[in-house]
């Protein structure tokens, strides 16, 4: 789905390199820092400061990550609500025999109906609050272990079907053929940004998971699996969507809406499509939920551990704040779509501010903290790898490739914006 952002294959190649040389090293750094003290990220850095390992000023890093995650969740929950709305439509059999015009009209109608968007936004945030209010790890890991393979298999089956009924040749040409002249700075900038966003790096999410990760688990192995699955799902999603998009002449640069227009057409013509559609959108909701709870967890854990506020109450307070801002986001798709600031509506402004400023600044700051200020021995103990060369690869890549690349690309993006 994310591959729909670019109209040329070089993006896929550059995206793979960015995952390996930027996304993976930064992801490992955030998880390692989260596991150093096994507390919320704010108290983790404060603890390191009290032990005179780092300066107290570095506490801005988890605070920035928390604010970034909070702001992203305000519009992420609205978009996740679309998946809930489509889950309802899938179960109701609304996709049966749907045409391209019908699928486009269905999505446009959803965006034009703020009351329905508010309903699904509220339901999704309620699920997030209830989950975080209990525990991030209680039952969630078991569900993910079961549903993640099901999601991959479902995508694989849908990709096969889509390539059978769609324009397979044009889709494969679009996704995998490339030339050096097509690799531009915009492609690199988009690939780095998407690599950070898709891995939830720089928004406090992986801080939280690192704090709950078992001390016996290898960070390198766990993060490598995350990156591998991220890339696999992205490629499979492209193989599901693009053959049909080209066959029905749907704009492949339509962004998130491409998913909600193409997939109903596939499910509508698929034998047993109602069942497969229900399963797919249920899995999509669960995948969105796993990301959303980690965005809310940072401040919830801090309120719970610092001020002894019950987890459910802390989650409710933060969830309500996200919910209120989310109302402004969903209205920007309809009633407030003409209310602009700097030429952008509220959703676009939040998206640009978090993706172009907060997210890269957070990732760069986190990486500098880990690579240049956290003791080498402490990091190696957290990585739990028997291969010293693996640790050295990660450490030197983060220090001499990831950080400089992010700084150059981020500042170049600001200058060119």
TORPA-687704 format. One record per residue: x negated, y negated, z negated of N, C-alpha, C, CB in turn. Coordinates in steps of 0.02 Angstrom, whole numbers, plus 50000, padded with zeros to 5 digits. Glycine has a CB too. Layout:
<nodes>
XYZXYZXYZXYZ
...
</nodes>
This chain:
<nodes>
499595006050000500005000050000499574993850000500475000049940
499034993949961498604988149957498244986950022498114989049901
498154992050064497794991250126498184986950175497644997950157
498814986050162499214981950207499014974650205499944982550189
498584972750158498374965850153497934963750211498004964750088
497594968450241497124966650294497344969850360496414968850276
497164966650415497374969150480496804972250519497684963550519
496274974250484495714977250519495394982450474495204972050541
495124987650505494824993050468494214991350427494644998250514
493814986450447493234984850406493414983850334492894978750432
494034981750321494244980850251494184987450213494964978350248
494374992950243494334999350209493615001150194494655004850252
493165000050241492455001550230492164997050175492075000550295
492304990650180492044985950129492354987350062492174978650151
492984989150062493334990749999493004996649964494074992350013
492815001750002492465007549973491805005449941492345012950027
491425001249976490794998849950490894994549887490414994850003
491414990549888491554986249830491764990449769492104981149847
492144995749781492315000149726491695003349696492795005649751
491225005349738490625008749715490125003949682490295012249772
490014998149712489494993649689489724988149642489154990549748
490384986849641490644981649597491174984549549490954975949638
491684987649577492234990149536492024995149484492754993149580
491665000449505491465005749459490995003249404491135011349497
490454999649420490014997149367490364992649316489434993549398
490794988149341491144983549295491654987349254491484977849335
491994992049284492474996249248492124999949191492815001249295
491555002949205491175006549153490955001749098490575010049184
490764995649117490544990749067491114988949019490284984449101
491714987949047492284986049005492494991748959492874983949048
492504997848985492675003548943492155004648888492745009948987
491525003948906490985004948857491034999848801490295004548890
491164993548819491224988348767491834989648723491284981448800
492374992048753492964993548713492864999248664493534995248758
492385003748680492285009548636491735008448584492125015648678
491385002848587490825001848541491055001748468490474995348557
491624998548455491854997848386492525001448376491924990548367
492855003248431493505006648429494025002348393493445013448394
494034996148411494524991348385494784987348443494214986848330
495224982548429495444978248483494854974048508496034973748460
494864972048571494274968648601494054962448564494434966848672
494534958548537494344952348502493944953948439494974948348483
494184958748400493824960748339493184964448356494264965148295
493164967748414492554971148435491984966148444492664975048501
492124960748481491604955648492491444952048427491834950748545
491954950748386491824947648321491374952048277492484946248284
491494958548280491084963248241490364963048266491364970348246
490274963048331489594962748360489254956148340489614963448436
489664950848335489384944348315489164944548242489904938848326
489574947448199489404947948128488774952148117489984950848089
488674956948160488064961048155487474957848191488194968048184
487574951548214487064947648247486794950948311486484946348199
487244954648344487054957748408487194952848465487454964348419
487744949248460487904944148510488124937748475488464946548559
488124932148512488334925848484489104925748478488084919848527
489344922148428490074921948417490454918748475490214918048353
490104914748516490444911448572490704916548623489974906648606
490414922548624490624927648672491334930248660490134933448671
491634928148604492324930348591492804927648644492544928248521
492574922548682493004919948735493154925248788492684913748767
492704930248795492794935248848493434939348836492194940048850
493534942448777494164946048767494774941548766494144949948703
494694935348742495264930648743495464929148816495094924148706
494964927948858495104926748929495424932748961494464924848966
495174938748944495474944848972496194945648950495064951048950
496334944148887497014944748862497494939948896497024943548787
497274933648905497694928748938497814930649011497374921648934
497284933149044497354935349113497854941049119496664937549141
497784946049075498254951649076498964949449063498054956749026
499044944749016499714942249000500034938849061499674937148941
499654934549094499924930949151500074935649210499444925449173
499634940349221499744945149275500374949349261499144949849285
500464951149198501044955249180501694951549192501004957349107
501694944849188502314941149198502594942049268502194933749184
502154942749318502414944049386502374951449405502044939849437
501914955049374501864962249386502504965849364501254965249349
502794963549308503404966749284503994965549330503564964249213
504004959749362504534958249410504484962849471504504950749432
503874963549497503764967949555503894975249536503054967149583
503684977249475503824984049452504584985149446503484985349384
504934979749431505664980149428505964981849495505964973649403
505634979749549505874981749616505874989349622505434978549671
505354992449595505314999849598505885003049560504635002249570
506065000049504506645002649466507285001849507506714998949399
507354996049540507944994949582507974999949639507934987949610
507405001549668507395006349723507455013549698506745005649762
507255014849636507395021349606508145022349600507045021949537
508495017249578509225017649573509535018749642509505011249542
509295015249692509565016049760509405023049788509275010749807
508805025549772508615032149796509065037549767507885033649778
509175037249702509595042149668510315041749694509575041149592
510535035649710511215034749734511315036749807511415027449726
510765038449842510805040549911510885034849961511375045149919
510675028849941510755023049985510285023050045510655016749946
509775027450044509295027550099509525032050157508625029950073
510045035950146510255040850197510425037350263510865044750172
510055039250316510185036650383510045029250391510875038050401
509665026350347509555019050349509125017250410509225016550284
509275011550440508895009050497508395003950474509365006050551
507965001750520507484996550503507844990150481507014995050562
508354988250517508734982250499509054983050431509264980750553
509324989150418509634990350354509134990150297509974997050354
508534992850308508014992850256507784985750242507424997250277
507694981750294507484974750285508024970850248507334971450353
508654971950267509204968450234509264970450161509864969850271
509134976850145509174979250076508664975650032509054986750074
508054974850059507534971550020507674964050013506844972550052
507894960950067508054953850065508624952450016508244951250135
509104956950014509674956149968509434956549895510204961449981
508964961149881508694961749814508354955249793508194967549809
507944952449836507584946249820508054940349812507064944749873
508614940549847509094934949845509574935549787509474934649910
509514940849747509974942049691509594941649625510334948849698
509534935749595509144935049533509424939049474509104927849514
510084940149473510374943849417510134951149418511144943549420
510094954249477509854961049481509114961449465509994964049550
508724956649492508014956549477507904955549401507674950949516
508314951449370508254950349297508404956849260508724944749274
508904960549283509074966849251508484971649252509674970049286
508184972749310507634977549316507004975049282507494979149389
506884968549285506324965449249506404966749174506284957849263
507014966049149507144967049077507064974349058507854964749060
507314978849100507254986049086506524988049084507634990149138
506144985749133505434987549135505064984949074505104984949199
505184978649055504834975948996505054979448933504974968448990
505674981748930505904985548872505514992148866506654986848876
505404995348923505015001548923504295000248900505015004748993
504014994748924503324992948904503284991648829503084986748943
503754987748804503754986048732503844992248689504314980948717
504304996648707504425002648668503815007248668505025006448695
503475007648725502885011948730502305009148689502675012748803
502165002648699501614999548662501774999248587501464992448689
502414998248571502614997848501502505004248463503324995948497
502505009848497502375016248465501625017648463502755021948501
501345018748521500625020048527500465020748601500415026548488
499885018148620499685018748690499555025948709499065014548703
499315029848662499095036648679499625041948663498465038248642
500105040448622500585045548600501035047748658501015042948543
500885053548685501295056448738501135053848807502005055148724
500835047848812500715045048878500195048948918500495037848871
499645050848886499125054448922499375061048950498525055648877
499805064448912500075070848936500525069748997500465074348881
500925064348995501365062849051500955061249114501835057049034
500435057149104500025055249161499675061249192499515049949141
499435065849149499095071849175499555075949219498825076049118
500195075849204500675079749243500895075949305501285081449200
501045069449296501355065649351500855063249403501715059849323
500225062049384499735059749432499625064749489499085058249398
499515071149474499455075949529500085076349572499295082849502
500675075749540501295075849577501335069949625501905075849529
501105064049601501105058049644500665059049705500875051949604
500065061949694499595063049750499885067949800498915065549723
500175073449775500465078549819501055075549858500695084749779
501475071649823502045068449856501815063749912502475064649805
501305059749897501035055349948500755059150008500485050849918
500435064749993500145068950047500695071650092499745074750017
501245074150063501805076650102502135071150143502315079950056
502225065350112502525059650147502075057250204502665053950098
501425057350193500955055250245501005059950305500235055250218
501055066350292501135071250347501765069850387501135078450320
502315068750351502955067450384502945060850423503525067450333
502655055650391502625049150423502215049350487502335043950376
501675053150486501245053650545501575057750600500565056650526
502045062150581502405066150630502925061950668502745072050597
503275057550631503815053750662503605046750683504405053250615
503015044550659502785037850674502235037750727502535034450611
501925032050735501395031150784500725032750750501395023850813
500545039150750499955041450715499315038450745499915048950716
499265038450811498665036150844498505028850828498725036950920
499015024650831498905017550818498745016450744499525013450838
499055020350700498925019750629498205021750612499415024050588
497975027350640497295029650628496795024650657497185036650658
496955021950715496515016950746496475010750701496765015150817
497045008750674497085002850631496685003850567497815001250614
496715009950539496405011150474495665013050477496775016550439
495455016450530494785019450528494305017150583494855026650532
494535013550634494065011250685493835004150666494395011350756
493185002850674492934996350655492314994650696492774996250581
492124988250691491504985850721491204980650674491634982850793
490544979750679490194975150634490464968050639489454975250649
490674965950698490894959050706491534957550667490994957550780
491904962950649492524961950613492424961050538492984967850625
491814962250514491664961450442491514954150429491074966050420
492004950450405491944943350391491924942150316492514939450423
491794935950297491784934250226492464935150195491544927050216
493004933550231493684934350205493824941750189494204931750255
493564946250231493654953350218493304955350154493384957550277
492684952950145492304954550084492634951650023491584951950090
492854945450027493184942149971493814945849950493364934849989
494224947749999494844951449984494694958349955495274952150047
494174961549981493994968349957493764968249885493464971350002
493344963349868493104962749798493684961249751492564957249792
494114956549771494684954849729495154960749719495064949149760
495284964449772495724970249766495414975849725495914972849835
494754976749731494404981849692494474980349618493664982249712
494384974049598494454972249527495174972949504494214965049516
495644970649547496354970849527496614977949522496774966849576
496454982049571496724988949572496464993149515496574992249638
495854991449491495564995049434495734991749368494814995549442
496134986449370496344982749309495744980149270496754987249264
495214978149306494614975549274494684968049262493984977049316
494464965649204494464958549190495114955949159494324954749251
495584960449143496214958249114496354961549047496774959649163
495844964749017495924967648951496194974648950496364963448911
496404977149009496724983749011496234989248992497004985049080
495634989049022495154994349009494794993648942494644994449065
494794987548914494584986648845494994991348800494674979248823
495654991048811496114994748768496015002248776496834992948785
495965004648838495875011848848495195014148821495935013548922
494685009848827494035011548799494055012448724493525006248817
494445008248690494495008748617494825015248595494895002848590
495265018048637495615024148619495285030448649496325023848642
494775029448690494455035248723494055039348673493995032848780
494085045848680493705050348637492965049148643493875057648653
492605049448588491885048448587491515054048625491625048048516
491855059648634491535065248668491595064848744491845071748645
492015060248768492135059748840491605055248873492845056948854
491365057448930490885053548969491235047849004490525058049019
491015041748991491305035849023491175036049098491015029448993
490565038049117490395038349188490855043149226489665040449197
490975048949196491415053849229492135051349233491385060549191
492385048749177493075046449175493195040749224493265044249104
492745035949226492825030149270492735032149344492315024749252
492295036849357492215039249426492845042449452491625044149431
493185046249408493815049349427494345044049441494065054049371
494365038849400494845033349410494735030049478494795028149354
494115028549493493945025349557494115029949616493205023449560
493965036449609494105041149662494855041749676493825047949646
495245042249622495975042649630496255036249659496305044149562
495985030549638496215024149664496125023849740495835018349631
495535025949763495405025949835495845030949872494665027349848
495925036949843496335042049875497055039849882496305048549834
497335036949830498025034549832498105028949883498255032149763
497605024449887497635018949935497645021550007497045014249926
497215026550021497185029250089497825033050106496585033950096
498065037150059498685040850071499275036150081498825045650013
499295030750041499845025850048499825022650117499795020349993
499215021250142499145018550209499395023450262498435016750223
499245029850252499465034950300500215036150297499095041550288
500515034450241501245034950235501575029150271501465035050161
501305023150262501655017050284501495015050356501475011450238
500855015150374500655012150438500925015750500499925011950442
500945022550503501235025650563501945023350576501225033150556
502335022850523503035020750531503075013350547503435022250467
502645009350515502655002150528502515000650601502134998550483
502025004150630501875002950701502425005750745501205006250719
502715011350726503245014350766503865009850769503445021150737
504035006650713504625002350710504444995050719504985003350644
503814993650734503564986850747503694982350686503904983950809
503534985050627503574981250565502904977750555503754985750504
502924971550531502314967750520501884971150467502494960450498
501284973450486500854977050440500514972550390500324980950479
500594965950397500304961250349500844958350303499944955550386
501404961950297501964959350258501864959950183502594963050277
501324963150160501174963550089501614968750054501274956850057
501784967449990502174972349951502834974249983502314969649883
503144969550020503794971050050503744976650101504084964850083
503144977650129503044982950179503234989750149502324983050203
503054990850087503214997150053503964998050047502884997349983
504314992750028505024993350014505454993150077505234987849968
505144991850134505504992250198505354998850233505314986350243
504735000950232504535007050269504775013350235503775007250276
504665013850169504815020150135505555022250138504615019650063
506035017650129506735019750136506885022850204507195013850125
506555020350257506655023250324506405030450326506305019050378
505825031550295505555038350293506015042950255504855038450261
506205040950195506625045150153507315046150184506695042050083
507565040950219508225041450248508275046750302508425034850277
507715048150336507725053150389507405059750369507385050550449
507205060350307506855066350284507345071350254506315064450232
507325077750274507745082750241507595082950166507635089850272
508105082350126508005081950053507725075250033507545087450030
507825070150076507545063650065507765060350000507715059250121
508375061649979508625058649918508215060949858509365060349907
508055067449857507645070249803506935067449804507625077949808
506625067649864505945065149870505895057749853505675066449940
506395053949874506395046749860506445045549785506975043249896
506875049349752506945048649679506295050249643507495053149654
505975055749664505335057749633504805052449645505105064449661
504755050049707504235045249724504305038749683504245043649798
504905035849682504985029549648504955030349572505645026349667
505125036249546505025037649476504285037649459505345044349456
503885040849501503165041049491502865034049498502835045749541
503145030049544502895023249553503035019049491503235019949615
503605020049460503775016449398503305018549342504505017849378
503175025149336502725027549284502025024849294502715035249283
501785024649357501125021949371501085014549352500945022849446
501615010849368501635003749349501655002949274502255000349380
502005007449240502055007149167501375008149134502555012449142
500985012849159500325014149129499875008049134499995020149163
499925004249189499534998149196499794992649151499514995849269
500454992049148500764986549111500634987149035501514986449124
500664993149009500574993848936499874991848915500735000948913
499384993148959498694991348941498604983748944498204994748989
498984980248986498944972948989499224969848925499314970249050
499744972948896500054970248836499684972448773500774972548832
499314977948777499014981048718498514976648683498684987448738
498114972648720497574968848689497834964348633497214964648741
498324960148648498584955548597499004959148545498994950048630
499354964448565499744968248517499294971448465500174973648552
498754974548488498274977648441497954972448396497724981348480
497804966548424497504961248383497984958848330497284955348428
498614957548347499114955448298499214960748244499784953948332
499224967048265499334972648219498744973448170499444979148257
498134973148196497544974448154497314968248116496984976948197
497434962248144497194956148112497694953548060497064950848163
498334953748077498844950848034499324956048004499244945748073
499174962348017499574967947989500314967548008499504968047914
500434964948068501114964948095501254971848124501204959248150
501844974548110502024981148136501954981148212502744983048116
501714986848239501584987148311502204985548352501324994048330
502764988248333503374987048371503574979748370503954991348344
503494976448312503654969348307503174965148349503634967048234
502524966948346502024963348385502154964248460501314965748368
502324970348480502474971748551503094967948572502574979348562
503594967448528504214963848544504074956448553504734964948488
503664953548509503494946348515503144944948581503054944148456
502644948848597502284947848659502714949348720501654952048660
503114954648715503554956548770504064951248786503904963048753
504344948048735504834942648746504504936748781505134940348680
503884935148761503524929648794503414931248868502854928448759
503204937348883503104939348953503774939148991502814946448956
504294941448959504964941748990505204934749009505464945048942
505104929848965505334923048979504964920149039505234918648918
504304920849042503924918249098504114921949162503154918849085
504264928449155504464932449213505104929949245504554939549193
505544926749206506164923949234505994918549285506614921049178
505514914249268505304909049316505004912249379504794904349283
504654917849370504354921249427504894923849474503904927049404
505384927249447505904930249490506334924949524506344934949451
506414919149490506794913749521506414910549579506964908449469
505744911349579505354908449634505454912249699504614908549615
505784918149696505934921749758506604919649787505944929249744
506984915549751507644913549776507794906149760508184918049747
508094904849702508324898049687507754892949683508694898049623
507164895049660506614890349652506084891149706506304891249583
506254894249761505744895449812505484889049844506014899949865
505864883649839505654877249868505324872649817506244873749899
505304874749755504974870649703504234872249704505284871949632
503844867849733503144869249746502674864849704502994868349819
502094867549688501554863949656500914865949693501514865549579
500574860849720499994862149763500184866449824499434865549723
500804865649846501034869349904501234876549890500514869149956
501274878449826501424885349808502014885549760500814888749775
502434890849767502954891649717502654894849654503534896049744
503054895949603502784898049538502434904849542503344898349487
502744909549578502434916149586501764915549622502904920849624
501754911949677501144911149716500604907649675501284907349780
500804902749634500324899149593500004903749541500664893149558
500414907749508500154912449459499694917549492500724916049423
499904920049549499514925049586498824922249605499894927249649
498824916149633498194913049654497754911449594498334906649694
498044908749541497664906749482497324912749448498114903149432
497694918249443497414924149410496914927849454497964928849389
497084928549518496654932549562496034928949584497044934749622
496064922349593495494918549619495064915449564495734913149665
495354914449505494984911049451494894915449390495344904649431
495454917149357495394920649292495084927549299496074921249261
495314931449348495084938249354494334938649370495474941849409
494084935049421493364935449434492934932449379493204931949499
493164926849348492784923849294492744928649234493094917149271
493294931949220493304936849166492844942749180494004939449154
492864945349241492434951049259491704949149257492624953649329
491534943149282490834940849281490594939949209490764934249320
490994936749168490804935449098490704941949060491324931249063
491174946549070491114953149037490484956749058491734957449053
490334956649123489754960049149489104957049122489754959949225
489074950449119488474947149092488384948949019488524939549100
488934948948981488894950748910488614957748901489584950348878
488874962448939488654969448932487944970448958489134974048968
487794967749017487154969149049486564965449018487194967449121
486694959448990486134955348967486104954348892486174948649000
486644956048856486644954548784486774960548738487154949248770
487134965548763487244971548723486614975848725487874975548748
486374978348668485754982448668485804988448714485604984748597
485254989648748485194995148796485365001848763484484995448825
485115002948702485225009348667485955010448650484805009648604
486295005148631487005005648613487415007748674487264998948585
487255004848731487615006448793487495013748813487415001848849
486875015948808486715022748829487055027848784485955023948827
487125026248720487485030748674488225031248693487415028448602
488505025648715489215025648732489345029248798489465018448738
488885029048844488985032148909489025039748904488425030148956
488675042648857488655049948847488505053448912489325052348818
487925052448939487725055948998487045059148987487705051249059
486965065349008486325068848999485815066649051486435076349002
486055063549103485605061449157485415054049147485945062449227
484785052949127484555046049117484595042149182483835046049090
484485045449237484505042049302485205039249316484295046749358
485725042749294486415040449303486525033949265486925045749281
486275033849204486355027749163485965021949194486105029049091
485355023349216484955018149246485275015549310484255020749260
485575020049350485915017849410486465012949393486205023849449
486875014749344487425010349324487165003749298487875013749271
486685003949253486434997949220486114993149269485924999849166
485694995649314485354991349362485844988849416484774995149395
486324993149435486824990849484487244985149456487274996749505
487464985949394487864980749361487464974249356488084982949291
486834974949336486414969149321486184965449384485814971249281
485984969149434485654966149491486054966049556485014969549503
486624969649557487034969649617487734966949602487084976749647
488074970049554488774968249540488834960949519489054972749486
488444958849469488504952049443488324946749496488054951149382
487744947349528487594942349581488114942249637486914943649612
488354948149657488844948449711489494944949691488994955649731
489724946149630490344943049607490264935449602490554945949540
489684933149577489574925949570489564922549639488914924649534
489194925349685489144922449752489814922349787488634926249795
490154928049786490794928649821491324924149790491044935849821
491344923749723491834919649688491734912249704491794920749613
491124909849697490994902749710491084901049784490294900849688
490894905549828491004904449899491744904149914490664909949941
492134908449880492854908249889493164901749866493174914049853
492914899049810493174892649784493004886949832492884891149715
492394887049859492194881749905492604881949969491444882349922
492744888149992493114888850054493864888350046492954895450085
494104888349983494834888249972495124881449991494994889849899
</nodes>
